[in-house]
């Protein structure tokens, strides 16, 4: 299965970001990718009010992503924001194309260091898997990567590949944490974990500000925790081949899912 990680640097303009989705999806399809993963907050970068930006999953922005995916003949997964109905938004993954049309709302809220994401974002409640070319793929977002139970649940549902789009915050030790967590979730489940982050905005002449706007460092971890491929800090299209059969073999040889007691 060939997967493309589109490490982009989103702007506050959804239309501008949509154009980048079209460009990168076309490049990925030309490279033979069947699944194209964009970061969390592809629709609009963090650091601006998200309520005015949010649209339903059948609104104009998502509809255009569906058209892009259909034209390229691939499955596109990209982060957007949808209205919650209570004045907040949902941090939503849109997965469309290739016979897929699904959404996943980020379950785990970053309520830490005196900050409460849940003040403005309504958490989701349901884990979601999709099927791409007969491969079961689990959907997660950013802070979810700190919670192994979600990944084990997705693996129990047959997922051999888990996606982690993110807009990771910059700071001392943050890249090391990101890489360690992605590799740990692969080891927890004997899965491929495909983690696509926002590029570091300073590489394209913008500033981080106070919001988590990305550090780059997208990576793919294999089912034994090895780094299969990784990206730098700047925008990049990382194309990787993964063999879900390796996940099946690893789970037979190191049956952590079957052996767990709690």
C-alpha positions as CSV (number, residue, x, y, z in Angstrom):
1,X,0.0,0.0,0.0
2,X,1.5,3.3,-1.1
3,X,0.7,6.2,1.3
4,X,1.7,9.9,0.8
5,X,2.1,12.2,3.7
6,X,1.5,15.8,2.6
7,X,3.4,17.8,5.2
8,X,2.0,21.3,4.5
9,X,1.9,24.6,6.4
10,X,-1.7,25.7,6.6
11,X,-2.6,29.4,6.5
12,X,-5.7,31.1,8.0
13,X,-7.3,31.0,4.5
14,X,-9.3,27.8,3.8
15,X,-9.4,28.5,0.1
16,X,-5.6,28.8,-0.1
17,X,-5.3,25.6,1.9
18,X,-7.8,23.9,-0.4
19,X,-5.6,24.8,-3.4
20,X,-2.6,23.1,-1.6
21,X,-4.8,20.0,-1.0
22,X,-5.4,19.9,-4.8
23,X,-1.8,20.3,-5.7
24,X,-0.4,17.8,-3.2
25,X,-3.1,15.2,-4.0
26,X,-2.3,15.4,-7.7
27,X,1.4,14.9,-7.0
28,X,0.7,12.0,-4.7
29,X,-1.5,10.3,-7.3
30,X,1.2,10.8,-9.9
31,X,3.6,9.0,-7.5
32,X,1.2,6.1,-7.3
33,X,-0.2,6.7,-3.8
34,X,-3.6,5.2,-2.9
35,X,-4.0,7.2,0.3
36,X,-3.0,10.8,0.8
37,X,-2.8,12.0,4.4
38,X,-2.8,15.7,5.3
39,X,-2.2,17.2,8.7
40,X,-4.7,18.2,11.4
41,X,-6.0,21.7,10.8
42,X,-5.5,21.5,7.0
43,X,-8.6,23.6,6.5
44,X,-7.2,26.4,8.7
45,X,-4.2,26.8,10.9
46,X,-4.6,27.2,14.7
47,X,-4.2,30.6,16.2
48,X,-7.4,32.2,14.7
49,X,-11.0,31.9,15.8
50,X,-12.2,28.6,14.4
51,X,-16.0,29.1,14.8
52,X,-16.3,31.4,11.8
53,X,-14.2,28.9,9.7
54,X,-16.1,25.7,10.6
55,X,-18.3,24.1,8.0
56,X,-20.4,20.9,8.0
57,X,-18.8,17.8,6.5
58,X,-21.1,18.2,3.5
59,X,-20.3,21.9,3.1
60,X,-18.4,23.6,0.3
61,X,-14.8,23.0,1.7
62,X,-15.4,19.3,2.2
63,X,-17.3,18.9,-1.0
64,X,-14.3,20.3,-2.9
65,X,-12.0,17.8,-1.1
66,X,-14.3,15.1,-2.3
67,X,-14.0,16.4,-5.9
68,X,-10.2,16.5,-5.6
69,X,-10.1,12.9,-4.3
70,X,-12.4,11.6,-7.0
71,X,-10.5,13.3,-9.8
72,X,-7.2,11.8,-8.6
73,X,-8.8,8.4,-7.9
74,X,-7.3,8.2,-4.3
75,X,-8.5,8.4,-0.7
76,X,-7.8,11.8,0.9
77,X,-7.7,12.3,4.7
78,X,-7.5,15.9,5.9
79,X,-8.2,17.8,9.1
80,X,-11.0,20.3,9.2
81,X,-13.3,22.0,11.7
82,X,-17.1,21.3,11.8
83,X,-19.7,23.1,14.0
84,X,-20.6,21.3,17.2
85,X,-24.0,22.8,17.7
86,X,-23.2,24.2,21.2
87,X,-21.0,27.1,20.1
88,X,-17.8,25.1,20.0
89,X,-16.3,23.3,17.0
90,X,-15.3,19.7,16.4
91,X,-11.7,18.8,15.3
92,X,-12.7,16.6,12.4
93,X,-10.9,14.3,10.1
94,X,-12.5,14.1,6.7
95,X,-11.8,10.8,4.8
96,X,-13.1,10.7,1.3
97,X,-12.5,9.1,-2.1
98,X,-11.8,5.6,-3.3
99,X,-15.1,4.4,-2.0
100,X,-14.6,6.1,1.4
101,X,-16.7,8.8,2.9
102,X,-16.3,9.1,6.7
103,X,-15.5,11.6,9.4
104,X,-13.7,11.2,12.8
105,X,-14.0,13.7,15.6
106,X,-10.9,13.9,17.8
107,X,-11.7,12.2,21.1
108,X,-8.9,13.3,23.4
109,X,-8.8,17.0,24.3
110,X,-5.6,18.8,25.2
111,X,-6.6,20.0,28.6
112,X,-3.1,20.4,30.0
113,X,-0.6,23.1,31.2
114,X,-3.6,25.3,32.3
115,X,-5.0,25.3,28.8
116,X,-8.4,23.7,28.1
117,X,-9.0,22.7,24.4
118,X,-12.4,21.4,25.5
119,X,-13.5,25.0,26.1
120,X,-13.7,25.6,22.4
121,X,-13.7,22.1,20.9
122,X,-16.3,19.4,21.6
123,X,-14.7,16.0,21.9
124,X,-15.7,13.1,19.8
125,X,-16.9,9.8,21.3
126,X,-16.6,7.2,18.6
127,X,-13.4,5.5,17.2
128,X,-13.5,5.2,13.4
129,X,-11.9,2.9,10.9
130,X,-12.0,3.0,7.1
131,X,-11.2,0.5,4.4
132,X,-8.7,1.5,1.7
133,X,-8.0,-1.2,-0.9
134,X,-9.1,-3.9,1.5
135,X,-6.8,-2.5,4.3
136,X,-8.4,-1.5,7.5
137,X,-7.1,1.9,8.6
138,X,-7.7,3.6,12.0
139,X,-8.2,7.4,12.3
140,X,-6.7,9.4,15.2
141,X,-5.6,13.0,15.7
142,X,-2.7,14.6,17.4
143,X,-3.1,14.4,21.2
144,X,-4.8,11.0,20.7
145,X,-1.3,9.6,20.2
146,X,-0.7,9.8,24.0
147,X,-3.5,7.2,24.6
148,X,-2.6,3.6,23.7
149,X,-6.0,2.3,24.5
150,X,-7.5,4.0,21.4
151,X,-4.9,2.4,19.2
152,X,-5.4,-1.0,20.7
153,X,-9.2,-0.6,20.2
154,X,-8.6,0.2,16.5
155,X,-6.3,-2.8,16.2
156,X,-9.0,-5.0,17.7
157,X,-11.3,-3.8,15.0
158,X,-8.8,-5.0,12.4
159,X,-6.7,-1.9,11.7
160,X,-3.2,-2.7,10.6
161,X,-2.5,1.0,9.8
162,X,-3.2,3.9,12.1
163,X,-3.2,7.5,10.9
164,X,-2.1,10.4,13.1
165,X,-2.5,13.9,11.5
166,X,-1.2,16.5,13.8
167,X,-0.4,20.2,14.4
168,X,2.3,19.6,17.0
169,X,3.4,22.4,19.3
170,X,7.0,23.6,19.2
171,X,9.2,23.6,22.2
172,X,12.0,21.9,24.1
173,X,11.8,18.1,23.8
174,X,8.5,18.2,21.7
175,X,10.0,16.5,18.6
176,X,11.5,13.8,20.7
177,X,8.1,13.2,22.4
178,X,6.3,13.1,19.0
179,X,8.6,10.5,17.6
180,X,8.6,8.4,20.7
181,X,4.9,8.4,21.0
182,X,4.3,7.4,17.3
183,X,6.8,4.6,17.6
184,X,5.3,3.4,20.9
185,X,1.8,3.2,19.5
186,X,3.2,1.0,16.7
187,X,4.8,-1.3,19.3
188,X,1.6,-1.3,21.4
189,X,-0.4,-2.7,18.5
190,X,2.0,-4.3,15.9
191,X,0.7,-1.7,13.4
192,X,2.1,0.8,11.0
193,X,1.5,4.3,12.4
194,X,1.5,7.0,9.8
195,X,2.0,10.4,11.4
196,X,1.7,13.6,9.3
197,X,2.4,16.9,11.0
198,X,2.0,20.5,9.9
199,X,5.3,21.8,8.6
200,X,7.2,24.3,10.7
201,X,5.8,27.7,9.7
202,X,9.2,29.4,10.1
203,X,10.4,27.5,7.1
204,X,8.0,29.4,4.9
205,X,8.5,32.8,6.5
206,X,5.8,32.8,9.1
207,X,5.9,32.6,12.9
208,X,4.8,30.0,15.4
209,X,2.9,32.5,17.7
210,X,1.3,30.9,20.8
211,X,-0.7,28.3,18.9
212,X,0.5,24.8,18.0
213,X,1.3,25.4,14.4
214,X,3.6,22.5,13.6
215,X,7.2,21.3,13.7
216,X,7.3,19.1,10.6
217,X,9.0,15.7,11.5
218,X,6.3,13.6,9.9
219,X,7.1,9.9,10.1
220,X,6.0,6.3,9.5
221,X,6.7,3.8,12.2
222,X,6.6,0.1,11.4
223,X,5.0,-2.7,13.6
224,X,8.2,-3.3,15.5
225,X,8.6,0.3,16.3
226,X,11.2,1.1,13.6
227,X,11.2,4.3,11.7
228,X,10.3,3.5,8.1
229,X,10.6,7.0,6.8
230,X,10.7,10.6,8.1
231,X,10.5,14.2,7.0
232,X,12.3,17.4,7.9
233,X,10.8,20.6,9.1
234,X,9.8,22.2,5.8
235,X,6.8,21.4,3.6
236,X,7.3,18.0,1.9
237,X,5.5,15.2,0.2
238,X,6.7,11.9,1.8
239,X,5.7,8.8,-0.2
240,X,6.0,5.5,1.6
241,X,5.2,1.8,0.8
242,X,3.8,-0.2,3.7
243,X,3.0,-3.9,3.8
244,X,0.0,-4.6,6.1
245,X,1.1,-8.3,6.0
246,X,4.1,-7.3,8.1
247,X,1.6,-6.2,10.9
248,X,-0.1,-9.6,10.7
249,X,3.2,-11.4,11.0
250,X,4.4,-9.2,13.9
251,X,1.2,-9.8,15.8
252,X,1.7,-13.5,15.4
253,X,5.3,-13.4,16.6
254,X,4.8,-10.7,19.4
255,X,1.2,-11.1,20.4
256,X,0.9,-8.1,22.7
257,X,-2.8,-7.6,21.8
258,X,-3.6,-11.2,22.6
259,X,-1.4,-11.3,25.7
260,X,-2.6,-8.1,27.4
261,X,-4.5,-8.5,30.6
262,X,-6.1,-5.1,31.2
